[in-house]
């Protein structure tokens, strides 16, 4: 069990979803051990994922979102429609212990390294929320972790942050074009039927983002922690590099190439106006920093140095750089309210 004597947030602010009706929750401060144990992993994490080829899920449509992760030459896609119902995927990929995380209430997909100070942690779902965001627990110490920040907030590991890994949230059709040999999460060892369409919907329901913008949250959120620089439900992407972080509001960017500097290094964020296509990359190639712009006539991105054409996934599709793939950067994509709570005062890019 978690050691609640060690914490950096109020125990009243961590609330358990009892799955007994809207607005019915129990704060950690008064939850008994029986309730805590009963609710553990009620939202079942995927501990032994099974992957198939890109055609393995016939119901997955091109416009559906996936959380994409690359390891060397291998690519992995995790459908958001599936993550909505499981939230956590534990795996070892390319010798790295990874944790794929997604919180539907925050629209937040983040990939972490599960190793902390030389010890590999295994994670489960508490069925609790902190500031309307998923709270995970680790099996080794029982500590509670705030998903968006990847930070332990209760227990012996309080104050520890998981290392973020490069990932991208984009439409399945775009990811598949970038990585035609991608591996696709299709089931678990325990679930021999795989993920069939009847169990998994089409993602965020219409109107949910509007509710968040009205600050009508599904679970308690401390109003004094909200950041008025943006609406609570604005979808942002954070880029993190060399101990620096900055948030970029997708709804204000449209079709854009944002050339920026972060942590002393050049970065580029490529976005499409529907807010569903976005990628953050290092523009450095052989010591040359490329500078990008969106060109309406090509409906694509162009670098000024070689005039090559690039897609939102950071791959050159024609020109002198054809076939070159830019390196992904560490990113988090989520509603603004959750980013602002996880990283108070974070630098914000405004066009």
NUNU-456193 format. One record per residue (C-alpha): residue in one letter; x, z, y. Coordinates in pm, whole numbers, plus 50000, padded with zeros to 5 digits. Each point is the difference from the previous one (the first is absolute). Last residue first. Layout:
BEGIN
+------+-------+-------+-------+
| code |     X |     Z |     Y |
+------+-------+-------+-------+
|    a |     X |     Z |     Y |
...
+------+-------+-------+-------+
END
This chain:
BEGIN
+------+-------+-------+-------+
| code |     X |     Z |     Y |
+------+-------+-------+-------+
|    x | 50185 | 46752 | 53344 |
|    x | 50007 | 50374 | 49918 |
|    x | 50259 | 50141 | 49762 |
|    x | 49954 | 50371 | 49934 |
|    x | 50276 | 50256 | 49957 |
|    x | 49881 | 50285 | 49780 |
|    x | 49877 | 50302 | 50197 |
|    x | 49883 | 50186 | 49691 |
|    x | 50106 | 49830 | 49676 |
|    x | 49761 | 50100 | 49719 |
|    x | 49712 | 50066 | 50241 |
|    x | 50060 | 49680 | 50197 |
|    x | 50029 | 49798 | 49678 |
|    x | 49672 | 50144 | 49872 |
|    x | 49811 | 49932 | 50322 |
|    x | 50141 | 49648 | 50030 |
|    x | 49847 | 49875 | 49676 |
|    x | 50263 | 49900 | 49749 |
|    x | 50287 | 49767 | 49914 |
|    x | 50334 | 50165 | 49926 |
|    x | 50321 | 49802 | 50011 |
|    x | 50358 | 50000 | 49876 |
|    x | 50144 | 49654 | 50063 |
|    x | 49971 | 49683 | 49792 |
|    x | 50300 | 49769 | 49978 |
|    x | 49948 | 49644 | 50120 |
|    x | 49955 | 49727 | 49739 |
|    x | 50181 | 49667 | 50032 |
|    x | 49832 | 49709 | 49822 |
|    x | 50023 | 49761 | 50295 |
|    x | 50256 | 50121 | 50256 |
|    x | 50088 | 49651 | 50133 |
|    x | 49632 | 49908 | 50038 |
|    x | 49700 | 50081 | 49784 |
|    x | 49821 | 50292 | 49833 |
|    x | 50227 | 50280 | 50119 |
|    x | 49879 | 50327 | 49847 |
|    x | 49919 | 50313 | 50200 |
|    x | 49658 | 50066 | 49846 |
|    x | 49826 | 49888 | 50317 |
|    x | 50125 | 49646 | 49939 |
|    x | 50311 | 49839 | 50146 |
|    x | 50082 | 49657 | 50149 |
|    x | 50363 | 49929 | 50088 |
|    x | 50096 | 49927 | 50360 |
|    x | 50362 | 50105 | 49926 |
|    x | 50065 | 50253 | 50281 |
|    x | 49649 | 50024 | 50143 |
|    x | 49838 | 50119 | 49680 |
|    x | 49652 | 49865 | 49942 |
|    x | 49686 | 50175 | 49876 |
|    x | 49695 | 49811 | 49882 |
|    x | 49680 | 49831 | 50114 |
|    x | 50224 | 49697 | 50059 |
|    x | 49854 | 49909 | 50338 |
|    x | 49929 | 50366 | 50076 |
|    x | 50367 | 50098 | 49976 |
|    x | 50063 | 50369 | 49944 |
|    x | 50343 | 50110 | 50118 |
|    x | 50312 | 50126 | 49828 |
|    x | 50357 | 50089 | 50091 |
|    x | 50260 | 49990 | 49724 |
|    x | 50292 | 50240 | 50003 |
|    x | 50314 | 49840 | 49861 |
|    x | 50241 | 50223 | 49804 |
|    x | 49940 | 49797 | 49683 |
|    x | 49623 | 50035 | 50038 |
|    x | 49862 | 50285 | 50209 |
|    x | 49627 | 49973 | 50076 |
|    x | 49926 | 50327 | 49815 |
|    x | 49635 | 49993 | 49909 |
|    x | 49653 | 50137 | 50060 |
|    x | 49708 | 49805 | 49853 |
|    x | 49635 | 49964 | 50091 |
|    x | 49701 | 49801 | 49878 |
|    x | 49668 | 50179 | 49991 |
|    x | 49964 | 50071 | 50371 |
|    x | 49789 | 49682 | 50039 |
|    x | 50224 | 49888 | 50286 |
|    x | 50312 | 49961 | 49789 |
|    x | 50310 | 50216 | 50038 |
|    x | 50378 | 49965 | 49968 |
|    x | 50206 | 50306 | 50094 |
|    x | 50368 | 49943 | 50072 |
|    x | 50285 | 50249 | 50002 |
|    x | 50336 | 50014 | 50177 |
|    x | 50211 | 50311 | 49936 |
|    x | 50095 | 50293 | 50225 |
|    x | 49746 | 50230 | 49839 |
|    x | 49729 | 49752 | 50089 |
|    x | 50032 | 49680 | 50201 |
|    x | 49709 | 49759 | 50042 |
|    x | 49886 | 49645 | 49947 |
|    x | 49623 | 50006 | 49957 |
|    x | 49878 | 49672 | 49856 |
|    x | 49632 | 49960 | 50072 |
|    x | 49666 | 49866 | 49885 |
|    x | 49776 | 50290 | 50103 |
|    x | 50192 | 50289 | 50158 |
|    x | 49744 | 50250 | 50125 |
|    x | 49823 | 50048 | 49668 |
|    x | 50331 | 50047 | 49821 |
|    x | 50106 | 50306 | 50197 |
|    x | 50379 | 50043 | 49953 |
|    x | 50147 | 50347 | 49937 |
|    x | 50368 | 50086 | 50045 |
|    x | 50245 | 50203 | 49796 |
|    x | 50368 | 50095 | 50027 |
|    x | 50211 | 50178 | 49736 |
|    x | 50204 | 49684 | 49936 |
|    x | 49692 | 49783 | 49946 |
|    x | 49628 | 50068 | 49973 |
|    x | 49736 | 49742 | 50089 |
|    x | 49646 | 50126 | 50045 |
|    x | 49703 | 49773 | 49954 |
|    x | 49679 | 50075 | 50182 |
|    x | 49630 | 49958 | 49930 |
|    x | 49794 | 50138 | 50287 |
|    x | 49752 | 50250 | 49855 |
|    x | 50085 | 50294 | 50227 |
|    x | 49990 | 49788 | 50314 |
|    x | 50339 | 49973 | 50167 |
|    x | 50200 | 50199 | 50257 |
|    x | 49755 | 50286 | 49950 |
|    x | 50212 | 50171 | 49730 |
|    x | 49800 | 50229 | 49774 |
|    x | 50146 | 50339 | 49906 |
|    x | 49773 | 50195 | 50236 |
|    x | 49699 | 49847 | 49824 |
|    x | 50095 | 50169 | 49674 |
|    x | 49866 | 49776 | 49724 |
|    x | 49747 | 50130 | 49749 |
|    x | 49884 | 49762 | 49726 |
|    x | 49810 | 49669 | 50005 |
|    x | 50092 | 49946 | 50363 |
|    x | 49765 | 49906 | 50284 |
|    x | 50272 | 49953 | 50259 |
|    x | 49799 | 49709 | 50145 |
|    x | 50294 | 49777 | 49905 |
|    x | 49978 | 50148 | 49650 |
|    x | 49634 | 49903 | 49978 |
|    x | 50084 | 49648 | 50118 |
|    x | 50264 | 49975 | 49727 |
|    x | 49736 | 50087 | 49742 |
|    x | 49752 | 49746 | 50131 |
|    x | 50028 | 49756 | 49714 |
|    x | 50135 | 50169 | 49690 |
|    x | 50373 | 50013 | 49934 |
|    x | 50088 | 49838 | 49668 |
|    x | 49819 | 49723 | 49811 |
|    x | 49886 | 50199 | 49703 |
|    x | 50167 | 50111 | 49679 |
|    x | 49824 | 50114 | 49685 |
|    x | 49784 | 49695 | 49933 |
|    x | 50295 | 49771 | 50069 |
|    x | 50201 | 50109 | 49699 |
|    x | 50327 | 50190 | 50018 |
|    x | 50151 | 50016 | 49655 |
|    x | 49797 | 50045 | 49685 |
|    x | 50282 | 50196 | 49836 |
|    x | 49980 | 50278 | 50255 |
|    x | 50242 | 50263 | 49869 |
|    x | 50301 | 49767 | 50025 |
|    x | 49888 | 49918 | 50351 |
|    x | 49854 | 49692 | 50162 |
|    x | 50060 | 49670 | 50177 |
|    x | 50273 | 50064 | 50256 |
|    x | 50132 | 49654 | 50080 |
|    x | 50355 | 49880 | 49941 |
|    x | 50106 | 49730 | 50240 |
|    x | 50120 | 49666 | 49866 |
|    x | 49849 | 49801 | 50287 |
|    x | 50165 | 50234 | 50253 |
|    x | 49941 | 49873 | 50353 |
|    x | 49690 | 49802 | 49905 |
|    x | 49874 | 50298 | 49802 |
|    x | 50051 | 50235 | 50293 |
|    x | 49804 | 49767 | 50231 |
|    x | 49713 | 49958 | 49755 |
|    x | 49989 | 50375 | 49939 |
|    x | 49955 | 50072 | 50369 |
|    x | 50255 | 50233 | 50150 |
|    x | 50133 | 50355 | 49989 |
|    x | 50379 | 50002 | 49994 |
|    x | 50262 | 50227 | 49848 |
|    x | 50346 | 50138 | 50071 |
|    x | 50062 | 50352 | 49862 |
|    x | 49936 | 50336 | 50171 |
|    x | 50212 | 50298 | 49904 |
|    x | 49783 | 50303 | 49930 |
|    x | 49999 | 50271 | 50263 |
|    x | 50073 | 50370 | 49946 |
|    x | 49847 | 50243 | 50250 |
|    x | 49826 | 50208 | 49734 |
|    x | 50175 | 49963 | 49664 |
|    x | 49909 | 50352 | 49884 |
|    x | 49632 | 49958 | 50071 |
|    x | 49780 | 49847 | 50270 |
|    x | 50071 | 49714 | 50244 |
|    x | 50221 | 49770 | 49792 |
|    x | 50052 | 49675 | 50190 |
|    x | 49931 | 49641 | 49901 |
|    x | 49872 | 49951 | 50355 |
|    x | 49695 | 49798 | 49899 |
|    x | 49952 | 50194 | 49677 |
|    x | 50020 | 50365 | 50110 |
|    x | 50165 | 50180 | 49705 |
|    x | 49901 | 50325 | 49827 |
|    x | 50263 | 50187 | 49798 |
|    x | 49926 | 50073 | 49633 |
|    x | 50372 | 50038 | 49932 |
|    x | 50072 | 49748 | 49719 |
|    x | 49657 | 49841 | 49970 |
|    x | 50001 | 49873 | 50358 |
|    x | 49681 | 50012 | 50203 |
|    x | 49829 | 49733 | 50210 |
|    x | 49775 | 50048 | 50302 |
|    x | 49809 | 49690 | 50112 |
|    x | 49913 | 49975 | 50367 |
|    x | 49695 | 50128 | 50189 |
|    x | 50214 | 50234 | 50213 |
|    x | 50126 | 50151 | 49676 |
|    x | 49790 | 49900 | 49702 |
|    x | 49963 | 50149 | 49653 |
|    x | 49935 | 49832 | 49666 |
|    x | 50337 | 50151 | 49901 |
|    x | 50129 | 49663 | 49875 |
|    x | 50308 | 49986 | 49779 |
|    x | 50369 | 49940 | 50043 |
|    x | 50311 | 50008 | 49784 |
|    x | 50325 | 50100 | 50168 |
|    x | 50350 | 49876 | 49921 |
|    x | 50268 | 50253 | 50091 |
|    x | 50326 | 49901 | 50171 |
|    x | 49908 | 50150 | 50336 |
|    x | 49655 | 49836 | 49992 |
|    x | 49935 | 49693 | 49785 |
|    x | 49648 | 49858 | 50014 |
|    x | 50097 | 49701 | 50219 |
|    x | 49695 | 49908 | 50207 |
|    x | 49761 | 49710 | 50053 |
|    x | 49734 | 50025 | 50272 |
|    x | 49648 | 49858 | 50029 |
|    x | 49768 | 50152 | 50258 |
|    x | 49642 | 49899 | 50073 |
|    x | 49966 | 50360 | 50117 |
|    x | 49687 | 50090 | 49801 |
|    x | 50102 | 49760 | 49721 |
|    x | 50330 | 50185 | 49943 |
|    x | 50262 | 49798 | 49811 |
|    x | 50323 | 50100 | 49831 |
|    x | 50251 | 49819 | 49777 |
|    x | 50260 | 50249 | 49881 |
|    x | 50333 | 49864 | 49884 |
|    x | 50278 | 50132 | 49777 |
|    x | 50275 | 49740 | 50056 |
|    x | 50189 | 49850 | 49704 |
|    x | 49862 | 49654 | 50065 |
|    x | 49646 | 50132 | 50000 |
|    x | 49904 | 50342 | 49866 |
|    x | 49628 | 50060 | 50045 |
|    x | 49735 | 50234 | 50139 |
|    x | 49685 | 49853 | 50151 |
|    x | 49785 | 50210 | 50234 |
|    x | 49670 | 49927 | 50180 |
|    x | 49798 | 49945 | 49680 |
|    x | 49662 | 49867 | 50122 |
|    x | 50097 | 49835 | 50328 |
|    x | 50326 | 49895 | 49832 |
|    x | 49801 | 49755 | 49790 |
|    x | 49841 | 49816 | 50294 |
|    x | 50336 | 50031 | 50176 |
|    x | 50148 | 49777 | 49732 |
|    x | 50358 | 50103 | 49911 |
|    x | 50246 | 49710 | 49998 |
|    x | 50354 | 50013 | 49860 |
|    x | 50293 | 49770 | 50072 |
|    x | 50325 | 49966 | 49804 |
|    x | 50309 | 49836 | 50154 |
|    x | 50149 | 50332 | 50108 |
|    x | 49714 | 50248 | 49998 |
|    x | 49713 | 49885 | 50218 |
|    x | 49676 | 50181 | 50084 |
|    x | 49663 | 49863 | 50109 |
|    x | 49686 | 50195 | 50084 |
|    x | 49720 | 49753 | 49941 |
|    x | 49708 | 49892 | 50216 |
|    x | 49723 | 49772 | 49881 |
|    x | 49985 | 49667 | 50186 |
|    x | 50133 | 49799 | 49704 |
|    x | 49744 | 50146 | 49761 |
|    x | 50060 | 50235 | 49707 |
|    x | 49712 | 49957 | 49753 |
|    x | 50205 | 49810 | 49741 |
|    x | 50256 | 50280 | 49974 |
|    x | 50288 | 49878 | 49780 |
|    x | 50068 | 49678 | 50190 |
|    x | 50305 | 50136 | 50185 |
|    x | 50161 | 50118 | 49675 |
|    x | 49936 | 50340 | 49849 |
|    x | 50105 | 50355 | 50065 |
|    x | 49912 | 50326 | 49825 |
|    x | 50043 | 50327 | 50185 |
|    x | 50079 | 50327 | 49823 |
|    x | 49930 | 50284 | 50245 |
|    x | 49703 | 49852 | 50184 |
|    x | 49839 | 50283 | 50192 |
|    x | 49644 | 50113 | 49912 |
|    x | 49789 | 50112 | 50292 |
|    x | 49892 | 50323 | 49831 |
|    x | 50377 | 50043 | 49979 |
|    x | 49981 | 50370 | 50075 |
|    x | 49642 | 50097 | 50083 |
|    x | 49953 | 50243 | 49713 |
|    x | 50340 | 50161 | 50060 |
|    x | 49928 | 50073 | 50367 |
|    x | 49648 | 50121 | 49922 |
|    x | 50121 | 50241 | 49732 |
|    x | 50284 | 50124 | 50219 |
|    x | 49768 | 50107 | 50279 |
|    x | 49955 | 49815 | 50330 |
|    x | 49976 | 50230 | 50305 |
|    x | 50299 | 49890 | 50210 |
|    x | 50005 | 49661 | 49826 |
|    x | 49682 | 49914 | 50189 |
|    x | 49694 | 49900 | 49793 |
|    x | 49809 | 49676 | 50061 |
|    x | 49646 | 49877 | 50020 |
|    x | 49966 | 49759 | 50289 |
|    x | 49850 | 49722 | 49792 |
|    x | 49891 | 50110 | 49654 |
|    x | 50122 | 50178 | 49690 |
|    x | 50338 | 49830 | 49958 |
|    x | 50167 | 50339 | 50068 |
|    x | 50239 | 49844 | 50251 |
|    x | 50253 | 50275 | 50057 |
|    x | 50102 | 50088 | 50355 |
|    x | 50342 | 50050 | 50155 |
|    x | 49947 | 50100 | 50365 |
|    x | 49908 | 50360 | 49911 |
|    x | 50343 | 50038 | 49840 |
|    x | 50145 | 49946 | 50347 |
|    x | 50306 | 49779 | 49997 |
|    x | 50365 | 50086 | 49940 |
|    x | 49957 | 50184 | 49670 |
|    x | 50169 | 50252 | 49774 |
|    x | 49775 | 50287 | 49886 |
|    x | 49784 | 49734 | 49838 |
|    x | 50233 | 49976 | 49700 |
|    x | 49837 | 49711 | 49814 |
|    x | 49898 | 50051 | 49641 |
+------+-------+-------+-------+
END
